[in-house]
Amino acid sequence: MESIKEGFSALFLGFITLFLISLGIWMLGIIVMLFRELFSARVFVIQDYLRRLWKLFVFSFEGIAYLSIVVSPLLLFVVENHTLNIVMTWIAGIVLSILYIYIRRQRGTLPNWREEIDKLVRKVGGSSSKRGRHRNHR
């Protein structure tokens, strides 16, 4: 029973760690954006500023969740003492990443990679649908 309690508290600590790191990065971003707006020559528009703050908020929380999936396993090889906390932070990052991808998919903001590749191929000068015909045609 004690090990289950310790596991859940480590998982909760993992979620809190990711939240606090994301919040800290967002706060640093707010300070940077504030100074950029302060020293820019253009007119200050509050709606554009708030829209950029919201994008920064979403980016910081999603970015930390995605980054934790990569960084946590690397920390397991470096740190020897806190392996349970690192593993639970890794699991929290995976859960949050799945949640963020699901939300983006439901909202329609998740890019369709096939359409993006087709746009890129058309921009370069070819058509991706013609690639399959060239292989069989001689």
N, CA, C and O atoms as a DFTB+ gen file, in Angstrom:
552 C
 N C O
     1  1       0.817      -1.192       0.000
     2  2       0.000       0.000       0.000
     3  2       0.859       1.254       0.000
     4  3       0.528       2.259      -0.629
     5  1       1.960       1.171       0.713
     6  2       2.869       2.321       0.787
     7  2       3.501       2.616      -0.576
     8  3       3.711       3.777      -0.926
     9  1       3.803       1.569      -1.339
    10  2       4.432       1.790      -2.649
    11  2       3.443       2.417      -3.637
    12  3       3.842       3.214      -4.486
    13  1       2.159       2.065      -3.532
    14  2       1.149       2.680      -4.397
    15  2       0.995       4.154      -4.065
    16  3       0.889       4.995      -4.958
    17  1       0.984       4.459      -2.771
    18  2       0.895       5.849      -2.335
    19  2       2.107       6.640      -2.819
    20  3       1.966       7.776      -3.272
    21  1       3.273       6.058      -2.727
    22  2       4.494       6.723      -3.184
    23  2       4.487       6.915      -4.701
    24  3       4.947       7.942      -5.201
    25  1       3.967       5.930      -5.430
    26  2       3.885       6.045      -6.886
    27  2       2.938       7.147      -7.325
    28  3       3.266       7.929      -8.217
    29  1       1.766       7.217      -6.707
    30  2       0.815       8.263      -7.071
    31  2       1.305       9.657      -6.673
    32  3       1.068      10.632      -7.386
    33  1       1.989       9.742      -5.530
    34  2       2.521      11.054      -5.155
    35  2       3.639      11.471      -6.095
    36  3       3.781      12.660      -6.382
    37  1       4.440      10.522      -6.587
    38  2       5.477      10.842      -7.576
    39  2       4.851      11.249      -8.910
    40  3       5.365      12.142      -9.584
    41  1       3.748      10.606      -9.299
    42  2       3.055      10.987     -10.524
    43  2       2.475      12.392     -10.401
    44  3       2.581      13.197     -11.327
    45  1       1.863      12.684      -9.258
    46  2       1.327      14.025      -9.009
    47  2       2.454      15.054      -9.026
    48  3       2.291      16.150      -9.561
    49  1       3.588      14.702      -8.445
    50  2       4.747      15.580      -8.463
    51  2       5.250      15.795      -9.889
    52  3       5.727      16.879     -10.224
    53  1       5.145      14.770     -10.724
    54  2       5.534      14.912     -12.130
    55  2       4.649      15.906     -12.863
    56  3       5.144      16.745     -13.615
    57  1       3.334      15.815     -12.646
    58  2       2.417      16.773     -13.266
    59  2       2.685      18.193     -12.769
    60  3       2.683      19.140     -13.555
    61  1       2.913      18.336     -11.465
    62  2       3.182      19.656     -10.894
    63  2       4.497      20.210     -11.433
    64  3       4.590      21.402     -11.726
    65  1       5.508      19.365     -11.567
    66  2       6.796      19.807     -12.108
    67  2       6.637      20.330     -13.527
    68  3       7.151      21.397     -13.859
    69  1       5.929      19.585     -14.360
    70  2       5.710      20.031     -15.742
    71  2       4.911      21.333     -15.773
    72  3       5.200      22.220     -16.577
    73  1       3.918      21.451     -14.908
    74  2       3.112      22.659     -14.851
    75  2       3.946      23.868     -14.441
    76  3       3.839      24.932     -15.050
    77  1       4.775      23.710     -13.414
    78  2       5.572      24.837     -12.935
    79  2       6.652      25.252     -13.936
    80  3       6.917      26.443     -14.100
    81  1       7.273      24.286     -14.600
    82  2       8.263      24.622     -15.635
    83  2       7.584      25.347     -16.785
    84  3       8.121      26.329     -17.298
    85  1       6.415      24.879     -17.199
    86  2       5.677      25.540     -18.280
    87  2       5.271      26.952     -17.885
    88  3       5.376      27.884     -18.682
    89  1       4.814      27.100     -16.668
    90  2       4.411      28.414     -16.177
    91  2       5.609      29.362     -16.110
    92  3       5.489      30.537     -16.455
    93  1       6.756      28.860     -15.671
    94  2       7.965      29.676     -15.629
    95  2       8.419      30.126     -17.007
    96  3       8.817      31.276     -17.187
    97  1       8.360      29.221     -17.984
    98  2       8.740      29.594     -19.356
    99  2       7.748      30.602     -19.916
   100  3       8.137      31.528     -20.629
   101  1       6.473      30.427     -19.599
   102  2       5.481      31.390     -20.060
   103  2       5.724      32.767     -19.450
   104  3       5.600      33.779     -20.140
   105  1       6.067      32.816     -18.176
   106  2       6.343      34.099     -17.516
   107  2       7.562      34.783     -18.126
   108  3       7.556      35.995     -18.336
   109  1       8.608      34.008     -18.409
   110  2       9.770      34.589     -19.086
   111  2       9.385      35.116     -20.466
   112  3       9.848      36.178     -20.884
   113  1       8.540      34.373     -21.166
   114  2       8.056      34.827     -22.469
   115  2       7.249      36.104     -22.378
   116  3       7.338      36.963     -23.255
   117  1       6.455      36.235     -21.313
   118  2       5.677      37.469     -21.117
   119  2       6.613      38.661     -20.938
   120  3       6.389      39.727     -21.513
   121  1       7.656      38.477     -20.144
   122  2       8.607      39.570     -19.926
   123  2       9.304      39.952     -21.228
   124  3       9.454      41.138     -21.521
   125  1       9.730      38.967     -22.011
   126  2      10.389      39.246     -23.289
   127  2       9.429      39.953     -24.241
   128  3       9.801      40.929     -24.891
   129  1       8.196      39.461     -24.323
   130  2       7.217      40.096     -25.218
   131  2       6.878      41.510     -24.765
   132  3       6.673      42.394     -25.597
   133  1       6.817      41.732     -23.459
   134  2       6.526      43.055     -22.941
   135  2       7.627      44.046     -23.319
   136  3       7.336      45.168     -23.733
   137  1       8.883      43.637     -23.179
   138  2       9.975      44.524     -23.569
   139  2      10.027      44.732     -25.074
   140  3      10.372      45.821     -25.533
   141  1       9.693      43.718     -25.844
   142  2       9.641      43.895     -27.302
   143  2       8.564      44.899     -27.683
   144  3       8.785      45.733     -28.561
   145  1       7.411      44.834     -27.045
   146  2       6.342      45.788     -27.319
   147  2       6.699      47.183     -26.830
   148  3       6.336      48.181     -27.452
   149  1       7.406      47.243     -25.721
   150  2       7.772      48.526     -25.147
   151  2       8.730      49.291     -26.047
   152  3       8.620      50.510     -26.176
   153  1       9.665      48.587     -26.668
   154  2      10.674      49.241     -27.491
   155  2      10.404      49.146     -28.986
   156  3      11.287      49.459     -29.784
   157  1       9.213      48.724     -29.387
   158  2       8.889      48.695     -30.815
   159  2       8.254      50.021     -31.225
   160  3       7.689      50.739     -30.399
   161  1       8.358      50.328     -32.513
   162  2       7.849      51.604     -33.009
   163  2       6.391      51.521     -33.442
   164  3       5.779      52.553     -33.719
   165  1       5.832      50.350     -33.506
   166  2       4.457      50.221     -33.979
   167  2       3.448      50.512     -32.877
   168  3       3.798      50.572     -31.699
   169  1       2.211      50.689     -33.269
   170  2       1.138      51.011     -32.336
   171  2       0.766      49.752     -31.550
   172  3       0.676      48.658     -32.108
   173  1       0.557      49.928     -30.269
   174  2       0.205      48.820     -29.396
   175  2      -1.275      48.494     -29.555
   176  3      -2.137      49.340     -29.320
   177  1      -1.557      47.257     -29.956
   178  2      -2.925      46.776     -30.085
   179  2      -3.099      45.645     -29.078
   180  3      -2.440      44.609     -29.162
   181  1      -3.991      45.863     -28.137
   182  2      -4.146      44.920     -27.033
   183  2      -4.636      43.550     -27.503
   184  3      -4.238      42.534     -26.934
   185  1      -5.486      43.500     -28.526
   186  2      -5.998      42.214     -29.006
   187  2      -4.881      41.372     -29.612
   188  3      -4.813      40.167     -29.369
   189  1      -4.000      41.996     -30.402
   190  2      -2.872      41.249     -30.968
   191  2      -1.930      40.773     -29.874
   192  3      -1.413      39.657     -29.928
   193  1      -1.712      41.629     -28.881
   194  2      -0.829      41.270     -27.777
   195  2      -1.400      40.096     -26.981
   196  3      -0.668      39.166     -26.643
   197  1      -2.689      40.130     -26.682
   198  2      -3.319      39.037     -25.947
   199  2      -3.346      37.745     -26.765
   200  3      -3.206      36.655     -26.211
   201  1      -3.524      37.867     -28.071
   202  2      -3.495      36.682     -28.935
   203  2      -2.106      36.038     -28.918
   204  3      -1.981      34.814     -28.862
   205  1      -1.061      36.878     -28.967
   206  2       0.301      36.345     -28.909
   207  2       0.613      35.754     -27.536
   208  3       1.338      34.764     -27.439
   209  1       0.073      36.352     -26.476
   210  2       0.250      35.775     -25.144
   211  2      -0.415      34.407     -25.034
   212  3       0.143      33.490     -24.433
   213  1      -1.603      34.270     -25.613
   214  2      -2.291      32.982     -25.581
   215  2      -1.515      31.932     -26.372
   216  3      -1.391      30.792     -25.926
   217  1      -0.991      32.305     -27.543
   218  2      -0.192      31.358     -28.328
   219  2       1.057      30.937     -27.572
   220  3       1.446      29.770     -27.606
   221  1       1.683      31.886     -26.889
   222  2       2.856      31.571     -26.079
   223  2       2.487      30.644     -24.925
   224  3       3.244      29.730     -24.600
   225  1       1.338      30.871     -24.309
   226  2       0.856      30.019     -23.217
   227  2       0.672      28.579     -23.700
   228  3       1.162      27.639     -23.075
   229  1      -0.030      28.420     -24.803
   230  2      -0.279      27.082     -25.347
   231  2       1.030      26.435     -25.769
   232  3       1.257      25.254     -25.505
   233  1       1.902      27.216     -26.432
   234  2       3.186      26.670     -26.885
   235  2       4.052      26.218     -25.713
   236  3       4.689      25.168     -25.784
   237  1       4.080      27.000     -24.639
   238  2       4.933      26.623     -23.508
   239  2       4.425      25.345     -22.846
   240  3       5.226      24.482     -22.487
   241  1       3.136      25.212     -22.682
   242  2       2.615      24.005     -22.031
   243  2       2.747      22.786     -22.938
   244  3       3.126      21.712     -22.469
   245  1       2.443      22.930     -24.226
   246  2       2.599      21.796     -25.133
   247  2       4.064      21.449     -25.329
   248  3       4.432      20.274     -25.347
   249  1       4.893      22.460     -25.475
   250  2       6.315      22.219     -25.717
   251  2       6.983      21.500     -24.565
   252  3       7.795      20.602     -24.787
   253  1       6.658      21.874     -23.343
   254  2       7.256      21.204     -22.185
   255  2       6.767      19.762     -22.090
   256  3       7.540      18.873     -21.732
   257  1       5.512      19.523     -22.401
   258  2       5.003      18.143     -22.364
   259  2       5.708      17.282     -23.409
   260  3       6.105      16.153     -23.121
   261  1       5.866      17.819     -24.632
   262  2       6.549      17.058     -25.675
   263  2       8.031      16.898     -25.361
   264  3       8.611      15.843     -25.616
   265  1       8.639      17.935     -24.814
   266  2      10.065      17.889     -24.493
   267  2      10.340      16.928     -23.343
   268  3      11.406      16.314     -23.296
   269  1       9.408      16.791     -22.426
   270  2       9.622      15.881     -21.295
   271  2       9.697      14.429     -21.753
   272  3      10.323      13.599     -21.094
   273  1       9.061      14.122     -22.876
   274  2       9.134      12.755     -23.398
   275  2      10.550      12.431     -23.851
   276  3      10.984      11.282     -23.771
   277  1      11.268      13.438     -24.326
   278  2      12.638      13.229     -24.805
   279  2      13.651      13.371     -23.665
   280  3      14.600      12.590     -23.581
   281  1      13.459      14.353     -22.796
   282  2      14.459      14.674     -21.775
   283  2      14.421      13.692     -20.605
   284  3      15.475      13.347     -20.071
   285  1      13.262      13.244     -20.200
   286  2      13.155      12.359     -19.033
   287  2      13.935      11.058     -19.186
   288  3      14.635      10.674     -18.249
   289  1      13.852      10.358     -20.324
   290  2      14.686       9.150     -20.443
   291  2      16.179       9.458     -20.420
   292  3      16.971       8.648     -19.939
   293  1      16.569      10.623     -20.937
   294  2      17.982      10.984     -20.876
   295  2      18.422      11.259     -19.437
   296  3      19.547      10.937     -19.054
   297  1      17.528      11.854     -18.646
   298  2      17.842      12.103     -17.237
   299  2      17.964      10.812     -16.441
   300  3      18.684      10.767     -15.444
   301  1      17.272       9.767     -16.868
   302  2      17.378       8.487     -16.161
   303  2      18.797       7.942     -16.200
   304  3      19.233       7.282     -15.257
   305  1      19.522       8.210     -17.281
   306  2      20.899       7.729     -17.382
   307  2      21.867       8.605     -16.596
   308  3      22.925       8.133     -16.178
   309  1      21.523       9.865     -16.391
   310  2      22.424      10.795     -15.712
   311  2      22.214      10.772     -14.200
   312  3      23.176      10.680     -13.438
   313  1      20.956      10.856     -13.766
   314  2      20.628      10.936     -12.339
   315  2      20.382       9.525     -11.818
   316  3      19.681       8.733     -12.448
   317  1      20.964       9.219     -10.665
   318  2      20.818       7.870     -10.118
   319  2      19.859       7.799      -8.927
   320  3      19.365       6.718      -8.605
   321  1      19.589       8.925      -8.272
   322  2      18.833       8.873      -7.021
   323  2      17.327       8.953      -7.203
   324  3      16.599       8.233      -6.519
   325  1      16.835       9.791      -8.087
   326  2      15.406      10.096      -8.178
   327  2      14.763       9.437      -9.396
   328  3      14.072      10.109     -10.162
   329  1      14.972       8.166      -9.584
   330  2      14.469       7.504     -10.781
   331  2      12.943       7.428     -10.797
   332  3      12.340       7.562     -11.862
   333  1      12.308       7.217      -9.653
   334  2      10.838       7.130      -9.615
   335  2      10.221       8.457     -10.036
   336  3       9.265       8.468     -10.811
   337  1      10.742       9.564      -9.545
   338  2      10.215      10.880      -9.912
   339  2      10.401      11.164     -11.394
   340  3       9.521      11.739     -12.034
   341  1      11.542      10.763     -11.940
   342  2      11.806      11.008     -13.364
   343  2      10.896      10.146     -14.227
   344  3      10.370      10.617     -15.235
   345  1      10.706       8.888     -13.842
   346  2       9.816       8.009     -14.608
   347  2       8.383       8.526     -14.561
   348  3       7.682       8.502     -15.573
   349  1       7.950       8.985     -13.418
   350  2       6.586       9.506     -13.303
   351  2       6.432      10.842     -14.042
   352  3       5.357      11.130     -14.566
   353  1       7.481      11.650     -14.090
   354  2       7.442      12.863     -14.912
   355  2       7.352      12.493     -16.380
   356  3       6.660      13.156     -17.153
   357  1       8.052      11.431     -16.767
   358  2       7.976      10.940     -18.138
   359  2       6.561      10.466     -18.463
   360  3       6.035      10.776     -19.532
   361  1       5.952       9.729     -17.564
   362  2       4.579       9.262     -17.773
   363  2       3.611      10.442     -17.818
   364  3       2.689      10.459     -18.633
   365  1       3.819      11.430     -16.940
   366  2       2.968      12.627     -16.965
   367  2       3.117      13.370     -18.295
   368  3       2.134      13.875     -18.838
   369  1       4.335      13.436     -18.817
   370  2       4.551      14.073     -20.116
   371  2       3.853      13.327     -21.245
   372  3       3.303      13.943     -22.158
   373  1       3.878      12.005     -21.181
   374  2       3.195      11.203     -22.196
   375  2       1.685      11.419     -22.113
   376  3       1.023      11.593     -23.137
   377  1       1.141      11.409     -20.897
   378  2      -0.300      11.617     -20.726
   379  2      -0.700      13.002     -21.222
   380  3      -1.693      13.139     -21.937
   381  1       0.063      14.031     -20.850
   382  2      -0.255      15.387     -21.296
   383  2      -0.099      15.546     -22.800
   384  3      -0.885      16.253     -23.430
   385  1       0.907      14.897     -23.387
   386  2       1.085      14.974     -24.833
   387  2      -0.085      14.341     -25.575
   388  3      -0.572      14.885     -26.567
   389  1      -0.528      13.196     -25.090
   390  2      -1.699      12.549     -25.701
   391  2      -2.923      13.438     -25.559
   392  3      -3.707      13.572     -26.498
   393  1      -3.092      14.043     -24.397
   394  2      -4.222      14.943     -24.170
   395  2      -4.160      16.157     -25.096
   396  3      -5.173      16.538     -25.684
   397  1      -2.980      16.767     -25.231
   398  2      -2.841      17.941     -26.095
   399  2      -3.066      17.596     -27.566
   400  3      -3.695      18.362     -28.296
   401  1      -2.557      16.454     -27.999
   402  2      -2.781      16.038     -29.388
   403  2      -4.260      15.753     -29.621
   404  3      -4.796      16.108     -30.670
   405  1      -4.923      15.119     -28.662
   406  2      -6.352      14.853     -28.790
   407  2      -7.145      16.154     -28.876
   408  3      -8.051      16.276     -29.700
   409  1      -6.808      17.125     -28.030
   410  2      -7.508      18.413     -28.059
   411  2      -7.274      19.122     -29.386
   412  3      -8.209      19.666     -29.973
   413  1      -6.038      19.119     -29.859
   414  2      -5.752      19.782     -31.146
   415  2      -6.462      19.073     -32.296
   416  3      -6.915      19.718     -33.242
   417  1      -6.557      17.773     -32.215
   418  2      -7.250      17.030     -33.271
   419  2      -8.747      17.339     -33.269
   420  3      -9.350      17.496     -34.331
   421  1      -9.349      17.425     -32.081
   422  2     -10.771      17.733     -31.975
   423  2     -11.079      19.154     -32.426
   424  3     -12.131      19.403     -33.016
   425  1     -10.178      20.081     -32.156
   426  2     -10.384      21.478     -32.555
   427  2     -10.054      21.709     -34.025
   428  3     -10.442      22.729     -34.594
   429  1      -9.349      20.780     -34.638
   430  2      -8.984      20.947     -36.041
   431  2      -7.712      21.745     -36.247
   432  3      -7.438      22.180     -37.366
   433  1      -6.926      21.951     -35.197
   434  2      -5.686      22.707     -35.339
   435  2      -4.470      21.827     -35.518
   436  3      -3.361      22.338     -35.676
   437  1      -4.648      20.513     -35.498
   438  2      -3.544      19.601     -35.744
   439  2      -3.322      19.535     -37.252
   440  3      -4.236      19.176     -37.994
   441  1      -2.124      19.875     -37.713
   442  2      -1.918      19.897     -39.156
   443  2      -1.992      18.504     -39.766
   444  3      -1.570      17.516     -39.166
   445  1      -2.534      18.456     -40.961
   446  2      -2.597      17.219     -41.710
   447  2      -1.277      17.092     -42.471
   448  3      -1.017      17.855     -43.401
   449  1      -0.454      16.137     -42.076
   450  2       0.897      16.044     -42.634
   451  2       0.870      15.708     -44.110
   452  3       1.745      16.159     -44.848
   453  1      -0.082      14.948     -44.561
   454  2      -0.148      14.593     -45.976
   455  2      -0.424      15.832     -46.828
   456  3       0.178      16.009     -47.887
   457  1      -1.332      16.683     -46.364
   458  2      -1.614      17.917     -47.099
   459  2      -0.410      18.848     -47.087
   460  3      -0.137      19.513     -48.086
   461  1       0.307      18.906     -45.986
   462  2       1.482      19.763     -45.904
   463  2       2.572      19.288     -46.864
   464  3       3.230      20.109     -47.503
   465  1       2.768      17.983     -46.974
   466  2       3.770      17.441     -47.897
   467  2       3.347      17.705     -49.331
   468  3       4.184      18.058     -50.162
   469  1       2.056      17.539     -49.642
   470  2       1.574      17.829     -50.993
   471  2       1.775      19.301     -51.353
   472  3       2.168      19.613     -52.477
   473  1       1.511      20.210     -50.408
   474  2       1.746      21.636     -50.661
   475  2       3.214      21.912     -50.927
   476  3       3.558      22.684     -51.822
   477  1       4.079      21.278     -50.145
   478  2       5.508      21.475     -50.320
   479  2       5.982      20.945     -51.661
   480  3       6.792      21.586     -52.333
   481  1       5.485      19.781     -52.056
   482  2       5.884      19.202     -53.345
   483  2       5.379      20.073     -54.483
   484  3       6.104      20.287     -55.455
   485  1       4.150      20.584     -54.389
   486  2       3.637      21.479     -55.427
   487  2       4.435      22.775     -55.494
   488  3       4.658      23.325     -56.572
   489  1       4.856      23.249     -54.345
   490  2       5.627      24.488     -54.296
   491  2       6.995      24.301     -54.956
   492  3       7.492      25.202     -55.631
   493  1       7.598      23.129     -54.758
   494  2       8.911      22.852     -55.338
   495  2       8.797      22.662     -56.850
   496  3       9.731      22.979     -57.586
   497  1       7.668      22.151     -57.311
   498  2       7.498      22.062     -58.754
   499  2       7.027      20.729     -59.268
   500  3       7.132      20.484     -60.469
   501  1       6.531      19.884     -58.462
   502  2       6.018      18.601     -58.914
   503  2       4.671      18.341     -58.297
   504  3       4.128      19.187     -57.586
   505  1       4.134      17.177     -58.566
   506  2       2.878      16.787     -57.961
   507  2       3.088      15.447     -57.284
   508  3       3.627      14.522     -57.891
   509  1       2.669      15.332     -56.039
   510  2       2.898      14.089     -55.301
   511  2       2.053      12.952     -55.866
   512  3       2.416      11.786     -55.715
   513  1       0.927      13.273     -56.517
   514  2       0.095      12.205     -57.072
   515  2       0.727      11.611     -58.321
   516  3       0.372      10.496     -58.702
   517  1       1.641      12.302     -58.968
   518  2       2.298      11.781     -60.162
   519  2       3.432      10.824     -59.812
   520  3       3.880      10.070     -60.675
   521  1       3.902      10.835     -58.577
   522  2       5.028       9.991     -58.213
   523  2       4.715       8.518     -58.401
   524  3       5.576       7.771     -58.867
   525  1       3.535       8.080     -58.062
   526  2       3.175       6.672     -58.179
   527  2       3.078       6.218     -59.617
   528  3       3.371       5.060     -59.914
   529  1       2.669       7.110     -60.535
   530  2       2.529       6.733     -61.935
   531  2       3.879       6.599     -62.614
   532  3       4.010       5.797     -63.539
   533  1       4.880       7.343     -62.197
   534  2       6.183       7.267     -62.846
   535  2       6.880       5.950     -62.576
   536  3       7.680       5.503     -63.398
   537  1       6.601       5.318     -61.453
   538  2       7.243       4.059     -61.140
   539  2       6.797       2.945     -62.083
   540  3       7.622       2.141     -62.516
   541  1       5.513       2.885     -62.404
   542  2       4.997       1.790     -63.228
   543  2       5.069       2.100     -64.715
   544  3       5.024       1.183     -65.535
   545  1       5.176       3.345     -65.072
   546  2       5.173       3.725     -66.484
   547  2       6.597       3.748     -67.027
   548  3       7.491       4.318     -66.401
   549  1       6.811       3.134     -68.182
   550  2       8.145       3.144     -68.795
   551  2       8.087       3.731     -70.151
   552  3       9.112       3.826     -70.827
